[in-house]
Amino acid sequence: MLDRLCLAPHALARWAAESPDSVALEHVEGERFTFLELHDEALRWAGAFQTAGVDAGTHVATFLPNASVAHRSMLALGWIRAVEVPLNAAYQGRMLRYALDHSDSTVLAVTSELLDRVAAVSGDLPQLATVVVVDGRSRPIPGGARVVGLAELLDAAAPATGLRGPDPWDVA
């Protein structure tokens, strides 16, 4: 069986302790994180997601571009042991509605750039309770979902502590 310490959140924690100043993630446009910075960000985001109601087993759709926001959310959700549902950033209309509806996602992490696509289908998603805008402010969308900016959650939450993190048999 796979050692749980090989799973991304645990491995990142180990690398943050062993090589805190080594580069862990560098985006082509220049954004970069050391192992320690990325680990700290993952725990901050985990605390923010917990404030938004995410617990172990919560289905969280991520509608994000291929950028550091996707990595930070994946690691944060892994620490919480939530079920991440990564969505293709090209989805729109019926395909986006179908994916959100059939994934049992109650929380969605999205960029402000993609929020209009979500707003176009959100009225048909009664199970969607919370939308977290990772790079902007909240604004109302059709349906009953609460929309909140990640910055607001980060301001209200402490970095997560005491998380067990994922096990190899967990659905992620």
Buried (B, 14 or more C-beta within 10 A) or exposed (E): EEEBEEBBBBBBBBBBEEEBEEEBBEEEEEEEBBBBBBBBBBBBBBBBBBBBEBEEEBBBBBBBEEBBBBBBBBBBBBBBBBBBBBBEBEBBEEEBBEBBBEBEBBBBBBBBEBBEBBBBBBBBBEBBBBBBBBBBEBEEBEBEBBBBBBBBBBEEBEBBEEBEBBEEEBEB
